[in-house]
Amino acid sequence: MSRQSQFAVGKAIRGGVPIVFPWFGAREGFPDHGLARVTEWEWEGSSAAPDGSVTLRFRLPDSAARAADAPSENVTFSVSVSDKLTMELVVGNSSRTENLTFENCLHTYFAIGDIAEVEITGLKGTAYIDKVDNFRQKLESSDAIRINSETDRVYLETSAAVDIHDSRHHRNIRVEKSGSVSTVVWNPWVAKAKLMPDFGDNEFKQMVCVESGNVAPHKITLAPNQSASLKAILSSHPI
């Protein structure tokens, strides 16, 4: 969580897990990454399980769909807390006649010890779109990805777990998912961090985003009365 996050109405929180929906990236006249991350969600309830886990449930107000001029939709988000963190975003197309096309992403920020000592594994052999290099498509050849400059990549056709090896904190963070074929890896690095008013100039050293979703060529189209689930399961283990 950035110390510069503004926590203001209509502003996205710079940290945690912003919910990206119904588009990823910029759209003229609308907030970047969609309306879901700048909208106050409605509380639907909570429950506790015998194993000690707790689940919280939320719903995106209908006003968000109307503001985006989208077909009728039913969007819910649940968070289950145990020894793992499980998040599920479910999008339903409530229209009887229109298809619903959208992108979604759970924009997970991770606190790390030092970006210079972090390795990301699980993506070798995967094609990706390099947004920093004019959106060129490339192939990941590294067993372990190390970040030493601005990084903004959309990995394609990837559903496997990704591991963040954080040697400074002596832990391995695992990102497992379902209903997702895109993985976004992001760190703004020096210059871009200085341009972001809600992000500290040096905070790029202690963060990395590894995001689960369906974006770019993987956008989803739902027929009337269909639904789609995006789930991410986060866990941490000592190393």
N, C-alpha and C positions, 0 to 999 in steps of 0.2 A: 504494500500500500504506500503510494507516494505521500510524503509529508506535505506536498504542495496540492494535493487533491482538493478541489474546491467545495465539494459537498453542497452544491447549490441546485435549486430547481432548474431542470432543463439542461443540466450538465452531467456528463458521464463521470463516474467515480474512477479515478486513475489507480486501479488496483483491484484485488479480489478477483471476481469472475463476472465481468460485464457480459450481458446476454446480447449477442449480435443477431438481429432479426428485424425486418425481413430482407435486408440486403447487407452485403459486406463491402466496406469501402465507402467512397463518396457518392452522393447523388445530389444533383443540383436542386437547391431549394429545401433540402431536408438534412437532418443531422447525419454525420458520418456513422456508418455501421448500423443505421436503422433507428427506429423509435423505441425499441424495447429497452435499451440501456439508459434512456433518459426519461422513462415513464415510471410513475409510482404504481407498482403492481398491487393487486387486491389480495388480501390475506384470505385463505380458504380454510386453514385449520392445521392442526398438528396431531401426531400420534406417537406413542411410545411402544416399542416391541419388547417381548420378554428378554431378549438378549441385551437390552439396555440401549439400543439404538433409538434415535429420535428422528422423525420425518416431519418436515415443514412443507406446506403446499401453498402455492400462489397462482394467481391468474392474471393475464394481461388484459386490461380493460378494453372493451370494444372500441372506445374512442381512439385508441392507437391505430387500429385498422382503418377507421374512417378518415383519420388525418393523413394516412398514406394512400388513400383512395384505392384500397385493396378489397378483394372479395371478402365476404364474411368469413371469419376465422375464429377458432377456439384455441387459445394458446395457454398452456399451463406449465408450471415449473415446480419441481419437487427437489428437496435437498434432504438426504439422509446422512446423519452423523453417527459414526461408530468408530472402530479403529481405522476405517476408511471414510472418505467423503464421496458420496454418490449423488450425482446431479442428473436430472432427466428433464429435457425440454420436449414437450409433446405439442405438435401443431396439427390441428384438425381443420379441414375445409368444410365449413358449415353451409356453403352455397349449394343450392340444388341444381344450378345450371352452369356455373363458371368454374374453370380450373383455377387453382391457386399456385403460383410459382414464387419461390422464395429461396434465399440463402439463410443459413443459420450457423452459429458458432458460439461455443463457450470459451470466452477470451481469457483463459486462465493465466494470471500473473503468479510467478513463483519467486519467493524470496530466496536468494542464494548467498553464499559466502563471498565469492569473487568470480565474476564472469570469466576471468582469465584462467581459472582452474576448473571450469565446468566442461563436461563432455555430454553430448546428447547422442544416444544410440537407439537403434531400431528403425532407421530410415535408409540404410544402405541399399542401393539398387533402385531407389524410388525416383521417378521423374518429379521435377518441381519447377514452378514458375518463380523466377528471381525478379521480384518487383524493384529491387535496387538497380538492376542491370537491364532496364528497359523491358521488363516483363519477358525476358528470354526464357525459353524452356531448357532445362539442364537435367543431368542425371547425377544423383548423389553417389559418389564413389567412396566416401569415407566410412569406415567402421564407426568412428566416433567424430561427431561434428564439434568443432571448437569455434567459438565466436571471437573475432578480433577486429571487427568493423561493423558498420550498420548492416543489419540482417533483417530481411523481410521476405520470407519464402512461403509459398503455398505448395506443399507436397501433395501429389496426386495419387489417387487409387491406393490409399494406405489406410488399413484398418487395424494393423497390429499395434501392440503396446509400445510406448516410447519411454525410455528411461533417461532421467536427468541425474548424472553423477556429480554430486556436490562434495568435492573432497574437503573443502574448508569446514563444512558443517558435518562431515563424516556421515553422510546419508545418501541414499538413492531414492529419488522420487519417481514413482511409476505412474504413467498416464495410460489407463486402459479405456476403451470406448466401444460403443456399438451404435449402429445407425449413422456412422460417419465414415466418409472416404477421403476427406481432406484433413491435413494436419498443417497448421500454420506455426512457423517458428519466427519470433520477432525480438529484436533488441535495437533500440534507436541509436545507440552509440553516442559519440561526443556532440557532433554538430546538431543533430536533430533534437537531442535532449535539451539543448540550450534554446531551441525555438519553441518548446512546449511550455506554456505558462503554468500548467498543472503538474509539472514534473521537474524534480530537482536536477540541476546541471550534472551532478555526479551519480545520480541514482541508477543509471544504466549499469553500473558496476555490480549492483546487488540484486538484479532482477533478470528474468528471462520469461518469455511467453511461449508456451507450447499448447496450442489450441486445437480443440476437436470440433469438426464441423463439416459442412457441405457448401463449398463456395466455388466461385469462378465456373469452370465447366461442370461442376458437380451440383449446381443448383437443383432444387427439387420441384417437381410439378405434381400436385395432388389433384386427382379428379374429385368431383363432388362427393361429399360424405366419407372421404378417405382421411387417414391421419398418418403422421410419421413421428417416430421417437428418436431423439438424439440423447445418448447417455454417456457420461464420463465418470470414471471411477479413479480417484486419486488416493495413493497410499505412499507411505514413507518407511524406509527400512535402513537400519544402521549399516555402515560399511567400515 
